[in-house]
Amino acid sequence: MELIWRDEHLVWDPAKYGHIYSVSLPYTHVWYPKVRLANPYSSSLAIDSNDPMDVRATSSGDMYFYPAGIFDFNCEVKASQFPFDEQVR
């Protein structure tokens, strides 16, 4: 799973900070979107705050988070009008 967002509060000028363009921060020290995977066919799963994971913060405020873990989820596919059908959530 990959979470990407922009945090306008974590923007800096790399020239003023030794040309550092990105840093790795513990995800418990920054805001991140709370995510819960829920599936009626399996148990729900939340990101566990006991897992040591980092968020990559870039000087432009782009944040990259790759939560660790095994994620088991699926969805029903309706293909009765294939190839003209559309899948929503």
C-alpha positions as CSV (number, residue, x, y, z in Angstrom):
1,M,0.0,0.0,0.0
2,E,1.2,3.5,-0.8
3,L,-0.1,6.7,0.7
4,I,1.0,10.0,-0.8
5,W,-0.1,13.5,0.3
6,R,1.2,17.1,0.5
7,D,1.7,18.8,3.9
8,E,2.1,22.5,3.4
9,H,3.5,22.8,7.0
10,L,6.5,20.7,6.1
11,V,8.1,22.7,3.3
12,W,11.6,24.1,3.4
13,D,14.3,25.6,1.2
14,P,17.0,23.0,0.7
15,A,19.6,25.7,0.0
16,K,19.1,27.0,3.6
17,Y,19.5,23.5,5.1
18,G,22.6,22.0,3.6
19,H,20.9,21.0,0.3
20,I,18.8,18.4,2.1
21,Y,15.8,17.6,-0.2
22,S,14.2,14.9,1.9
23,V,14.2,13.4,5.4
24,S,12.8,10.2,6.9
25,L,10.6,10.8,9.9
26,P,8.8,8.4,12.3
27,Y,5.2,8.3,11.2
28,T,4.1,8.9,14.8
29,H,5.7,12.4,14.6
30,V,3.8,13.7,11.6
31,W,0.2,13.9,10.5
32,Y,-0.8,11.2,8.1
33,P,-4.2,10.2,6.8
34,K,-5.8,7.6,9.0
35,V,-6.6,4.5,7.0
36,R,-8.7,1.5,7.9
37,L,-9.2,-1.4,5.4
38,A,-12.5,-2.9,6.1
39,N,-13.7,-6.0,4.3
40,P,-16.9,-7.9,5.2
41,Y,-15.1,-11.2,4.2
42,S,-12.1,-10.7,6.5
43,S,-11.1,-8.8,9.6
44,S,-10.6,-5.0,9.5
45,L,-7.1,-3.8,9.8
46,A,-5.7,-0.5,11.0
47,I,-2.1,0.8,10.9
48,D,-0.5,-0.4,14.2
49,S,1.3,2.4,16.1
50,N,3.7,-0.1,17.5
51,D,5.2,-0.9,14.1
52,P,8.4,1.2,13.5
53,M,7.6,2.8,10.1
54,D,8.8,6.0,8.5
55,V,7.4,8.7,6.3
56,R,9.6,10.3,3.6
57,A,9.1,14.1,3.7
58,T,10.4,16.1,0.7
59,S,11.3,19.8,0.7
60,S,8.2,20.5,-1.4
61,G,6.0,19.0,1.2
62,D,5.3,15.8,-0.6
63,M,4.9,12.9,1.9
64,Y,5.4,9.3,1.1
65,F,4.3,6.5,3.4
66,Y,4.5,2.8,2.8
67,P,2.9,1.0,5.8
68,A,4.4,-2.3,6.5
69,G,2.2,-5.4,7.0
70,I,0.2,-8.0,5.2
71,F,-3.0,-6.6,3.9
72,D,-5.8,-9.1,3.0
73,F,-8.6,-7.4,1.1
74,N,-10.7,-8.1,-2.0
75,C,-13.8,-6.8,-3.7
76,E,-16.5,-8.3,-5.7
77,V,-16.2,-7.9,-9.5
78,K,-19.2,-7.6,-11.6
79,A,-18.3,-8.4,-15.2
80,S,-21.8,-9.0,-16.7
81,Q,-21.3,-6.3,-19.3
82,F,-17.6,-6.9,-20.0
83,P,-15.8,-5.0,-21.6
84,F,-18.3,-2.1,-21.1
85,D,-18.8,-2.4,-17.3
86,E,-17.3,0.0,-14.7
87,Q,-16.1,-0.9,-11.2
88,V,-16.8,1.5,-8.4
89,R,-15.2,0.8,-5.0
